[in-house]
Amino acid sequence: MRKTLIILVIYSIAISCTTQQKVVKVEPQIQEIKKDEQSLKRKVAIARFSNETQYAKGVFYDKANDPIGKQAVDILTTKLASTNKFILLERQDIDKIEEELKLSGNGGLQKVGADYLIIGSVTEFGRKNVGDVNAFSRSKTQTVQAGVSIRLVDVSTGQVIYSEEAKGEAETTNKTVMGMGERTDYDATLSDKAISAAISKLVENIINNCMDRPWKSYFISYDDNGILIPGGKSQGLKIGDIYEVVEKGKSVKNPQTGMMIELPGKSVGKIKIDFIGGDTPQSEFSMVSFTEGSIEKQNLSNYFIKEIK
């Protein structure tokens, strides 16, 4: 009887041993923008995301068809788009867009410049298996570690305004007792989860650095038909909003850095959004009117528009 009871206890322990999967990551709490909340969006493009790990040093490695690099671009694009804070411009597969335009007979691709470029790479990627054997049980853990480095570049100056590296880890564990319990083979999904975990840690900082930089817009035309500026709903502009008009300051060369810097401009007035038109971020425009001050119609390039803080 006692022997039978011991066998039943061991059997129940073995049945309870199941495969456990764990993804070690720190997911930033990115606040979703409500439907009625507006924010001035920045134009961002991912210029390059490559695979610089040892996996990319093999003889048969094809850099043009690197799944890890392309996967990292897709993950980062998805996470940035979900924040609803950016106008994301395609760069990786822009040749496919141009081919479709030719097939459809439409005009050439509208070339829109980004405010910020994201350049990055997968710098660390590896997998290891760790086993643990005891008298009546054994366990096996598969672990994947990934490291991602990115830098954020201000296109207007070429200056790197943010750079950071993050690491993510994903693992799965299975345990058996007296040879009983679930077993797991090679888990390919761990690679995806480790890269996603590393990128997730960087998204919040990308948002903060882009949104901390001042938003600017410019004048398109100023004639009897009205005053037009680029931007509309996709950039967060609303009818009735008030913005400041600034005359550009003088550009001088900084002898310390060798870079051209623009001296602080002079406020010359304020404008109000009266009408918003356009169907896409590229074609959107706003009609405005001056509530204070004025500008020279012949020198529209000497002025820019910014938020009032």
Secondary structure, 3 states (H helix, E strand, C coil): CHHHHHHHHHHHHHHHCCCEEEEECCCCCCCCCCCCCCCCCEEEEEEEEEECCHHHHCCCCCHHHCHHHHHHHHHHHHHHHHCCCEEEECCCCHHHHHHHHHHHCCCCCCCCCCCEEEEEEEEEEEEEEEEEECCCEEEEEEEEEEEEEEEEEECCCCEEEEEEEEEEEEEEEEEEECCECCCCCCCCHHHHHHHHHHHHHHHHHHHHHHHHCCCEECCCEEECCEEEEECCHHHCCCCCCEEEEEECCCEEECCCCCCEEECCCEEEEEEEEEEEECCCCCCCEEEEEEEEECCCHHHHHHEEEECCC
